[in-house]
Amino acid sequence: MNNNLMKMREDYDNLVPGLNLDYEKLKLYMYLRRGKKGMVLKEAHSVETCSRYVCDGYLGLFVQKEEGEVLKEIFKVTDVAFDFKSYWRNKKTKSYLSCLSDVTYFEVSKKSEHDLVKTFPEFVDLGLAINHRLQDRLVKRSSIKNMGIHKGYKKFLQEFPGIEALLSQSRIASYFNCTARTVRSVQKKFKEGEL
């Protein structure tokens, strides 16, 4: 069993204690992929057809608006990353998924996910636990965003260690819905220990 699959197994065994799953079966339904920083994994104006378990690195979900791109979500190690609206509604969206750093991930197509659960029902409980964890994380991150950058920046850095080196000030500004100038000011205060 490769290192990434072992880490995934350990993560999922902790997520659902007592679940005795055969991860060799899971290997038949997913592919280990690598993406370079800046690589787009799901294009805007397309339908999301798969989900990705992040083994290493950061992914970002962006939406293109008239005033520029907006960073809506950030996905880190052990997250499942995808364009939610497109995936669940089977519709095209303006959102796109891009690598914020070099990334290693397991990709599972929507069809493979359905086939896996249909063939091996024991994976249903794991799927539910993954969805609950994802919802909890999105709520937590949304609350950090809603604090605003002045109150939320420190928690943002705790949630996503090293992210400030990967994101431009304008991308951080789009995430917090503020200006790049505000981001500069907050980063300066943070470095000087004023936050």
ChimeraX commands (.cxc) that place a marker at each C-alpha (Angstrom):
marker #1 position 0.00,0.00,0.00 radius 0.5
marker #1 position 1.56,3.31,-1.01 radius 0.5
marker #1 position 2.29,6.07,1.49 radius 0.5
marker #1 position -0.56,8.35,0.37 radius 0.5
marker #1 position -3.10,5.54,0.64 radius 0.5
marker #1 position -1.79,4.65,4.11 radius 0.5
marker #1 position -2.24,8.27,5.24 radius 0.5
marker #1 position -5.74,8.34,3.79 radius 0.5
marker #1 position -6.61,5.07,5.52 radius 0.5
marker #1 position -5.32,6.38,8.85 radius 0.5
marker #1 position -7.34,9.57,8.41 radius 0.5
marker #1 position -10.54,7.72,7.55 radius 0.5
marker #1 position -10.06,5.09,10.29 radius 0.5
marker #1 position -9.85,7.99,12.79 radius 0.5
marker #1 position -12.88,9.65,11.22 radius 0.5
marker #1 position -15.06,6.53,11.58 radius 0.5
marker #1 position -13.61,4.34,14.37 radius 0.5
marker #1 position -14.53,0.68,14.17 radius 0.5
marker #1 position -15.19,0.75,10.44 radius 0.5
marker #1 position -13.31,-2.19,8.97 radius 0.5
marker #1 position -12.89,-1.28,5.30 radius 0.5
marker #1 position -10.86,-2.99,2.62 radius 0.5
marker #1 position -8.91,-0.09,1.12 radius 0.5
marker #1 position -7.62,-2.34,-1.65 radius 0.5
marker #1 position -11.18,-2.20,-3.04 radius 0.5
marker #1 position -11.09,1.59,-2.88 radius 0.5
marker #1 position -7.90,1.59,-4.98 radius 0.5
marker #1 position -9.90,0.22,-7.91 radius 0.5
marker #1 position -12.09,3.33,-7.99 radius 0.5
marker #1 position -9.59,6.18,-7.62 radius 0.5
marker #1 position -6.44,7.52,-9.21 radius 0.5
marker #1 position -3.44,9.19,-7.61 radius 0.5
marker #1 position -2.77,12.47,-9.41 radius 0.5
marker #1 position -0.34,15.35,-9.12 radius 0.5
marker #1 position -0.95,18.97,-10.03 radius 0.5
marker #1 position 1.52,21.83,-10.39 radius 0.5
marker #1 position 0.94,25.25,-8.82 radius 0.5
marker #1 position -1.40,27.23,-11.07 radius 0.5
marker #1 position -2.80,24.16,-12.84 radius 0.5
marker #1 position -6.59,24.25,-13.30 radius 0.5
marker #1 position -8.28,20.95,-12.37 radius 0.5
marker #1 position -11.84,22.00,-13.16 radius 0.5
marker #1 position -12.47,24.73,-15.73 radius 0.5
marker #1 position -15.05,27.51,-15.38 radius 0.5
marker #1 position -18.22,26.97,-17.44 radius 0.5
marker #1 position -17.87,23.18,-17.18 radius 0.5
marker #1 position -19.55,20.45,-15.12 radius 0.5
marker #1 position -17.67,19.00,-12.13 radius 0.5
marker #1 position -17.37,15.24,-12.65 radius 0.5
marker #1 position -15.13,14.16,-9.76 radius 0.5
marker #1 position -14.00,14.80,-6.21 radius 0.5
marker #1 position -10.42,14.93,-4.97 radius 0.5
marker #1 position -9.00,13.82,-1.62 radius 0.5
marker #1 position -6.05,16.15,-0.92 radius 0.5
marker #1 position -2.93,14.24,0.18 radius 0.5
marker #1 position -0.54,17.18,0.00 radius 0.5
marker #1 position -0.77,20.90,-0.84 radius 0.5
marker #1 position -3.56,23.45,-1.26 radius 0.5
marker #1 position -6.35,23.84,-3.82 radius 0.5
marker #1 position -8.53,26.90,-4.33 radius 0.5
marker #1 position -12.08,27.23,-5.66 radius 0.5
marker #1 position -12.43,30.48,-7.58 radius 0.5
marker #1 position -15.27,32.23,-9.35 radius 0.5
marker #1 position -14.66,34.69,-12.16 radius 0.5
marker #1 position -16.65,37.92,-11.70 radius 0.5
marker #1 position -16.68,41.17,-13.65 radius 0.5
marker #1 position -14.36,42.79,-11.11 radius 0.5
marker #1 position -11.93,39.83,-11.25 radius 0.5
marker #1 position -11.44,36.41,-9.70 radius 0.5
marker #1 position -12.72,35.70,-6.20 radius 0.5
marker #1 position -11.24,32.98,-4.00 radius 0.5
marker #1 position -14.29,31.27,-2.49 radius 0.5
marker #1 position -12.80,28.22,-0.76 radius 0.5
marker #1 position -9.41,26.77,0.15 radius 0.5
marker #1 position -8.86,23.03,0.50 radius 0.5
marker #1 position -5.99,21.50,2.46 radius 0.5
marker #1 position -4.68,18.03,3.35 radius 0.5
marker #1 position -7.51,15.54,4.19 radius 0.5
marker #1 position -10.15,17.79,2.58 radius 0.5
marker #1 position -12.26,16.59,-0.34 radius 0.5
marker #1 position -12.09,19.29,-3.00 radius 0.5
marker #1 position -14.60,19.92,-5.78 radius 0.5
marker #1 position -17.01,22.51,-7.17 radius 0.5
marker #1 position -19.98,21.65,-4.94 radius 0.5
marker #1 position -22.75,23.38,-6.89 radius 0.5
marker #1 position -21.69,21.89,-10.19 radius 0.5
marker #1 position -21.16,18.41,-8.73 radius 0.5
marker #1 position -24.49,18.11,-6.93 radius 0.5
marker #1 position -26.62,19.84,-9.58 radius 0.5
marker #1 position -24.77,18.37,-12.56 radius 0.5
marker #1 position -24.65,21.87,-14.09 radius 0.5
marker #1 position -22.00,24.21,-15.45 radius 0.5
marker #1 position -20.85,26.99,-13.12 radius 0.5
marker #1 position -18.54,29.99,-13.36 radius 0.5
marker #1 position -16.30,28.39,-10.71 radius 0.5
marker #1 position -12.96,26.76,-11.35 radius 0.5
marker #1 position -10.63,24.70,-9.17 radius 0.5
marker #1 position -6.93,25.53,-9.26 radius 0.5
marker #1 position -3.76,24.34,-7.51 radius 0.5
marker #1 position -2.50,26.99,-5.07 radius 0.5
marker #1 position 0.68,24.93,-4.60 radius 0.5
marker #1 position 1.98,21.68,-6.03 radius 0.5
marker #1 position -0.67,19.14,-5.02 radius 0.5
marker #1 position -1.00,15.37,-4.68 radius 0.5
marker #1 position -4.54,14.02,-4.58 radius 0.5
marker #1 position -6.72,10.98,-5.13 radius 0.5
marker #1 position -9.36,11.58,-7.78 radius 0.5
marker #1 position -12.68,9.72,-7.77 radius 0.5
marker #1 position -15.19,10.23,-10.56 radius 0.5
marker #1 position -18.84,10.69,-9.66 radius 0.5
marker #1 position -19.68,7.48,-11.52 radius 0.5
marker #1 position -16.94,5.54,-9.67 radius 0.5
marker #1 position -18.23,6.87,-6.36 radius 0.5
marker #1 position -21.74,5.58,-7.15 radius 0.5
marker #1 position -20.37,2.22,-8.35 radius 0.5
marker #1 position -18.23,1.84,-5.20 radius 0.5
marker #1 position -21.14,2.42,-2.84 radius 0.5
marker #1 position -23.46,0.20,-4.90 radius 0.5
marker #1 position -20.92,-2.67,-5.01 radius 0.5
marker #1 position -19.59,-2.25,-1.46 radius 0.5
marker #1 position -22.33,-0.77,0.79 radius 0.5
marker #1 position -19.90,-0.69,3.75 radius 0.5
marker #1 position -18.44,2.47,2.22 radius 0.5
marker #1 position -21.75,4.36,2.69 radius 0.5
marker #1 position -21.00,5.21,6.34 radius 0.5
marker #1 position -17.58,6.51,5.36 radius 0.5
marker #1 position -19.12,8.69,2.63 radius 0.5
marker #1 position -21.58,10.20,5.12 radius 0.5
marker #1 position -18.79,10.90,7.63 radius 0.5
marker #1 position -16.67,12.56,4.91 radius 0.5
marker #1 position -19.60,14.81,3.93 radius 0.5
marker #1 position -20.29,15.77,7.56 radius 0.5
marker #1 position -16.64,16.62,8.16 radius 0.5
marker #1 position -16.52,18.70,4.99 radius 0.5
marker #1 position -19.62,20.64,6.05 radius 0.5
marker #1 position -18.16,21.25,9.53 radius 0.5
marker #1 position -14.92,22.54,8.02 radius 0.5
marker #1 position -16.71,24.82,5.55 radius 0.5
marker #1 position -18.81,26.30,8.37 radius 0.5
marker #1 position -15.68,26.89,10.47 radius 0.5
marker #1 position -13.87,28.57,7.55 radius 0.5
marker #1 position -16.90,30.65,6.70 radius 0.5
marker #1 position -16.99,31.92,10.30 radius 0.5
marker #1 position -13.30,32.93,10.00 radius 0.5
marker #1 position -14.09,34.83,6.79 radius 0.5
marker #1 position -17.11,36.49,8.42 radius 0.5
marker #1 position -14.91,37.79,11.26 radius 0.5
marker #1 position -13.26,40.04,8.69 radius 0.5
marker #1 position -9.55,40.15,8.04 radius 0.5
marker #1 position -8.65,42.19,11.14 radius 0.5
marker #1 position -10.10,39.61,13.53 radius 0.5
marker #1 position -9.85,36.54,11.32 radius 0.5
marker #1 position -6.34,36.74,9.84 radius 0.5
marker #1 position -4.58,34.96,12.70 radius 0.5
marker #1 position -7.13,32.11,12.66 radius 0.5
marker #1 position -6.85,31.99,8.85 radius 0.5
marker #1 position -3.10,31.36,9.15 radius 0.5
marker #1 position -3.69,28.71,11.83 radius 0.5
marker #1 position -6.27,26.97,9.62 radius 0.5
marker #1 position -4.00,27.06,6.55 radius 0.5
marker #1 position -0.32,26.97,7.67 radius 0.5
marker #1 position 2.01,28.58,5.13 radius 0.5
marker #1 position -0.84,29.86,2.94 radius 0.5
marker #1 position 0.38,33.48,3.08 radius 0.5
marker #1 position 3.43,32.48,1.03 radius 0.5
marker #1 position 1.19,30.99,-1.68 radius 0.5
marker #1 position -1.45,33.70,-2.06 radius 0.5
marker #1 position -1.04,37.21,-3.38 radius 0.5
marker #1 position -2.47,40.04,-1.30 radius 0.5
marker #1 position -5.20,40.49,-3.91 radius 0.5
marker #1 position -6.26,36.83,-3.58 radius 0.5
marker #1 position -6.35,37.09,0.21 radius 0.5
marker #1 position -8.37,40.30,-0.22 radius 0.5
marker #1 position -10.87,38.51,-2.46 radius 0.5
marker #1 position -11.20,35.73,0.12 radius 0.5
marker #1 position -11.96,38.20,2.93 radius 0.5
marker #1 position -13.90,40.61,0.67 radius 0.5
marker #1 position -11.62,43.56,1.45 radius 0.5
marker #1 position -8.93,45.54,-0.38 radius 0.5
marker #1 position -5.32,44.52,-1.01 radius 0.5
marker #1 position -4.34,47.66,0.90 radius 0.5
marker #1 position -6.20,46.36,3.96 radius 0.5
marker #1 position -4.40,43.02,3.61 radius 0.5
marker #1 position -1.02,44.81,3.51 radius 0.5
marker #1 position -1.93,46.74,6.66 radius 0.5
marker #1 position -3.08,43.61,8.51 radius 0.5
marker #1 position -0.01,41.62,7.46 radius 0.5
marker #1 position 2.25,44.43,8.68 radius 0.5
marker #1 position 0.46,44.52,12.05 radius 0.5
marker #1 position 0.67,40.73,12.30 radius 0.5
marker #1 position 4.44,40.73,11.63 radius 0.5
marker #1 position 4.91,43.43,14.24 radius 0.5
marker #1 position 2.92,41.36,16.78 radius 0.5
marker #1 position 0.01,43.79,16.97 radius 0.5
marker #1 position -2.67,41.22,16.10 radius 0.5
marker link #1:1,2 radius 0.2
marker link #1:2,3 radius 0.2
marker link #1:3,4 radius 0.2
marker link #1:4,5 radius 0.2
marker link #1:5,6 radius 0.2
marker link #1:6,7 radius 0.2
marker link #1:7,8 radius 0.2
marker link #1:8,9 radius 0.2
marker link #1:9,10 radius 0.2
marker link #1:10,11 radius 0.2
marker link #1:11,12 radius 0.2
marker link #1:12,13 radius 0.2
marker link #1:13,14 radius 0.2
marker link #1:14,15 radius 0.2
marker link #1:15,16 radius 0.2
marker link #1:16,17 radius 0.2
marker link #1:17,18 radius 0.2
marker link #1:18,19 radius 0.2
marker link #1:19,20 radius 0.2
marker link #1:20,21 radius 0.2
marker link #1:21,22 radius 0.2
marker link #1:22,23 radius 0.2
marker link #1:23,24 radius 0.2
marker link #1:24,25 radius 0.2
marker link #1:25,26 radius 0.2
marker link #1:26,27 radius 0.2
marker link #1:27,28 radius 0.2
marker link #1:28,29 radius 0.2
marker link #1:29,30 radius 0.2
marker link #1:30,31 radius 0.2
marker link #1:31,32 radius 0.2
marker link #1:32,33 radius 0.2
marker link #1:33,34 radius 0.2
marker link #1:34,35 radius 0.2
marker link #1:35,36 radius 0.2
marker link #1:36,37 radius 0.2
marker link #1:37,38 radius 0.2
marker link #1:38,39 radius 0.2
marker link #1:39,40 radius 0.2
marker link #1:40,41 radius 0.2
marker link #1:41,42 radius 0.2
marker link #1:42,43 radius 0.2
marker link #1:43,44 radius 0.2
marker link #1:44,45 radius 0.2
marker link #1:45,46 radius 0.2
marker link #1:46,47 radius 0.2
marker link #1:47,48 radius 0.2
marker link #1:48,49 radius 0.2
marker link #1:49,50 radius 0.2
marker link #1:50,51 radius 0.2
marker link #1:51,52 radius 0.2
marker link #1:52,53 radius 0.2
marker link #1:53,54 radius 0.2
marker link #1:54,55 radius 0.2
marker link #1:55,56 radius 0.2
marker link #1:56,57 radius 0.2
marker link #1:57,58 radius 0.2
marker link #1:58,59 radius 0.2
marker link #1:59,60 radius 0.2
marker link #1:60,61 radius 0.2
marker link #1:61,62 radius 0.2
marker link #1:62,63 radius 0.2
marker link #1:63,64 radius 0.2
marker link #1:64,65 radius 0.2
marker link #1:65,66 radius 0.2
marker link #1:66,67 radius 0.2
marker link #1:67,68 radius 0.2
marker link #1:68,69 radius 0.2
marker link #1:69,70 radius 0.2
marker link #1:70,71 radius 0.2
marker link #1:71,72 radius 0.2
marker link #1:72,73 radius 0.2
marker link #1:73,74 radius 0.2
marker link #1:74,75 radius 0.2
marker link #1:75,76 radius 0.2
marker link #1:76,77 radius 0.2
marker link #1:77,78 radius 0.2
marker link #1:78,79 radius 0.2
marker link #1:79,80 radius 0.2
marker link #1:80,81 radius 0.2
marker link #1:81,82 radius 0.2
marker link #1:82,83 radius 0.2
marker link #1:83,84 radius 0.2
marker link #1:84,85 radius 0.2
marker link #1:85,86 radius 0.2
marker link #1:86,87 radius 0.2
marker link #1:87,88 radius 0.2
marker link #1:88,89 radius 0.2
marker link #1:89,90 radius 0.2
marker link #1:90,91 radius 0.2
marker link #1:91,92 radius 0.2
marker link #1:92,93 radius 0.2
marker link #1:93,94 radius 0.2
marker link #1:94,95 radius 0.2
marker link #1:95,96 radius 0.2
marker link #1:96,97 radius 0.2
marker link #1:97,98 radius 0.2
marker link #1:98,99 radius 0.2
marker link #1:99,100 radius 0.2
marker link #1:100,101 radius 0.2
marker link #1:101,102 radius 0.2
marker link #1:102,103 radius 0.2
marker link #1:103,104 radius 0.2
marker link #1:104,105 radius 0.2
marker link #1:105,106 radius 0.2
marker link #1:106,107 radius 0.2
marker link #1:107,108 radius 0.2
marker link #1:108,109 radius 0.2
marker link #1:109,110 radius 0.2
marker link #1:110,111 radius 0.2
marker link #1:111,112 radius 0.2
marker link #1:112,113 radius 0.2
marker link #1:113,114 radius 0.2
marker link #1:114,115 radius 0.2
marker link #1:115,116 radius 0.2
marker link #1:116,117 radius 0.2
marker link #1:117,118 radius 0.2
marker link #1:118,119 radius 0.2
marker link #1:119,120 radius 0.2
marker link #1:120,121 radius 0.2
marker link #1:121,122 radius 0.2
marker link #1:122,123 radius 0.2
marker link #1:123,124 radius 0.2
marker link #1:124,125 radius 0.2
marker link #1:125,126 radius 0.2
marker link #1:126,127 radius 0.2
marker link #1:127,128 radius 0.2
marker link #1:128,129 radius 0.2
marker link #1:129,130 radius 0.2
marker link #1:130,131 radius 0.2
marker link #1:131,132 radius 0.2
marker link #1:132,133 radius 0.2
marker link #1:133,134 radius 0.2
marker link #1:134,135 radius 0.2
marker link #1:135,136 radius 0.2
marker link #1:136,137 radius 0.2
marker link #1:137,138 radius 0.2
marker link #1:138,139 radius 0.2
marker link #1:139,140 radius 0.2
marker link #1:140,141 radius 0.2
marker link #1:141,142 radius 0.2
marker link #1:142,143 radius 0.2
marker link #1:143,144 radius 0.2
marker link #1:144,145 radius 0.2
marker link #1:145,146 radius 0.2
marker link #1:146,147 radius 0.2
marker link #1:147,148 radius 0.2
marker link #1:148,149 radius 0.2
marker link #1:149,150 radius 0.2
marker link #1:150,151 radius 0.2
marker link #1:151,152 radius 0.2
marker link #1:152,153 radius 0.2
marker link #1:153,154 radius 0.2
marker link #1:154,155 radius 0.2
marker link #1:155,156 radius 0.2
marker link #1:156,157 radius 0.2
marker link #1:157,158 radius 0.2
marker link #1:158,159 radius 0.2
marker link #1:159,160 radius 0.2
marker link #1:160,161 radius 0.2
marker link #1:161,162 radius 0.2
marker link #1:162,163 radius 0.2
marker link #1:163,164 radius 0.2
marker link #1:164,165 radius 0.2
marker link #1:165,166 radius 0.2
marker link #1:166,167 radius 0.2
marker link #1:167,168 radius 0.2
marker link #1:168,169 radius 0.2
marker link #1:169,170 radius 0.2
marker link #1:170,171 radius 0.2
marker link #1:171,172 radius 0.2
marker link #1:172,173 radius 0.2
marker link #1:173,174 radius 0.2
marker link #1:174,175 radius 0.2
marker link #1:175,176 radius 0.2
marker link #1:176,177 radius 0.2
marker link #1:177,178 radius 0.2
marker link #1:178,179 radius 0.2
marker link #1:179,180 radius 0.2
marker link #1:180,181 radius 0.2
marker link #1:181,182 radius 0.2
marker link #1:182,183 radius 0.2
marker link #1:183,184 radius 0.2
marker link #1:184,185 radius 0.2
marker link #1:185,186 radius 0.2
marker link #1:186,187 radius 0.2
marker link #1:187,188 radius 0.2
marker link #1:188,189 radius 0.2
marker link #1:189,190 radius 0.2
marker link #1:190,191 radius 0.2
marker link #1:191,192 radius 0.2
marker link #1:192,193 radius 0.2
marker link #1:193,194 radius 0.2
marker link #1:194,195 radius 0.2
view
